[in-house]
Amino acid sequence: MRFWNYKSDEFYKIYTNIYDSNFPVEKKKVLLKSLFTGEYCLMRITSISKQCYEEYKKNNFKKVTKFKRVNKRFVRYQFISFSETLDEIIKRKVPMKEFWNVIDENEKTHLITRAEKDKEEYFYMNVPIEGGYFLNKTSGFEYGKKEELYLKYISKQRIRWKKMKLETKNPIVEIED
């Protein structure tokens, strides 16, 4: 059985085979993108914005089952694209531990609204990685009973929101109450 935090030796073996192959760099990137499509380790949501949280709260934290306007407003904002991650692991052969560290670090993603992205500023809270919440799928992210219960649980606590300003490549983080 495969778990959400599964980091297979097989992925690394395939990576090394592709790295050592005679394929051009662009072909190697295409192969690695195909290999990782839909894997949980990519576009891992580590934070949720205040507006996204409020949208879920309006719906009593239930999953929006129909593709409504609210779903179109949510964006997974990734600070470093997977293409940049691939550039990093293709330019030199990285050891297995570093391979997964690079992917973990670069694939952190915030769940925000389109309006917040346009405004380039939003409040957010961190989502614990240990829970495996909002996991990546081939298309979109998972939102099920586990995510619903988590958001209900934190709604009963005082949430300490942090402020994010998006500026080019270096986001600025401020802590707010």
N, C-alpha and C positions, 0 to 999 in steps of 0.2 A: 504494500500500500504506500502511496506517495503522500507525504504531508506537505503543508504549505511552506515550511522552511527547509524543504528537502534540497540538499546540495550534493548532487551525485558526482562520484568519481568519473562516471561515464561521460558527463558533459565536458569535464576537463580533458579526458582522453580524446574526445572528438575535437575539441578546441586545438589540442596539440597536433593532431593529425592534419587538421586544416591549416594550422600555422606552418607546419613542416612541408606542406604540399607545394607543388609548383604553380598553383593557381595565382593569377594576378591578385593584388591586394583588394581590388573592388569585388572580385568573385568571392574571396574569403569573407568579406563583410556580408555579402548576400547570403552565403551559406550559414554564417553565424546568426544573422537576423532570423533566418528561417528556423534554425535550431531553437532559438529562444522565444519564438512567437507564442504568446499565451502562457508563458511560464510565470509562476507566482513571484519570482524574484524581480521581475521587471515592473517598472512603474508602480512600485510599492508605495501605497498611500501611507504617509507617516504623520500627516496633519490634516485637519479639516477646518475650514474657515467658519467664522461666526455666522455668515449669511447662509451657508450650506446647512449648518446645524439648525438654524432657525427654520429653513424650508422643511427639513425632516420633522422638526418639532410641530409645525403647523399640521402635518399629516399624522400626528401622534406616533411618530417614528416608524410608521409602516412603510414598507417598500411600495414605491409607485409602480404599479404593475403595467399600466399602459404607458406608451411613449408619449408623455405629456410635455408641455412646454417646460415644466420644471426640470425634466431630465436634460433638455437641450441647454439649459443654463449652467449645468455643472461641467467643470473642466478639470481634468487632471493636469495640474501645472508641474511640469518637470523642469528642474533647474539645469540639468545636463542631459542632452539628448542621448539616446542609445547609440547613435552614430558616433558621437564624441567618445563614448565608452569603448566602442569597437576600435576607434583610432588608437586609444590608449593601450588596449590589449593586443593589437595587431602590430604596432610599431616595434615591440619586443616581446619575446616569449616570457610570460610571467609565471612564477611558481603557483601551485594550486591554491594555497592559502591567500596569496595576494590577488589571484584571479577572482575569488569570491568576495574579497574585501573591496576591490574596485567596483564590482557590480553592486554590492550592497550600498556602498557610499554614493555612487553616481545615480542610482535608480530611486532615490528618495523623491517623493512626489507629494504635492499638496492638492487636496480637493477643494476647489474654489468655484465661485460663480464667474460667468463671463464678465459681468459688470465689475467685479473686483479686479479681474485681469486688466480690463480696459482702464480702470482707475489707477492701476499699478500700486494699490495699497489695500491691505485687509488685515483683519484680526483673525488669529487662528489658535488652535490648541493641538497639542501633540496626541497622536494615537499610539498606544503601546504596540510595539512590534510583536511581542510575545503572544498576543491574542490572535494574530492572523486575520485582522479585520480588513475589509475592503480589498480583497485579493484581486489581482489581475486575472482577466480572462482573455480569450482570443479577441473579443470585442467588449470593451468596457470593463467594469469592475463588479465584483460580487457585492450584493447587499441582500442579506438574508436575516434570519431570526437572530443570529449571533450579533450582527451589527445593530439591529434594532434594540436588543437587550442592553448592549453596551451604551448606546446613546441615551436610553431611558435611565440607566444607572448613573451616568455622569450628570444627567439633568437634575438629579436630586442633590448634587454637590455644588459647591461654589467653584465655578470655572475661572481659571486664571488665563485670560486671553493675552496673547503676545501680538505685537504689531509687526507686520512685514511690509517693507517698501521695496518694490521691484525696480531695480536700477541696473540696466544692462545685464552683466553677468554676475555681479556681486550684490545679492539681496541684503538689505539692512534689517536687522531684527532688533526690536525694542520690546521690553516687557511692560504690559499694561494690566490693570485690574478690571 
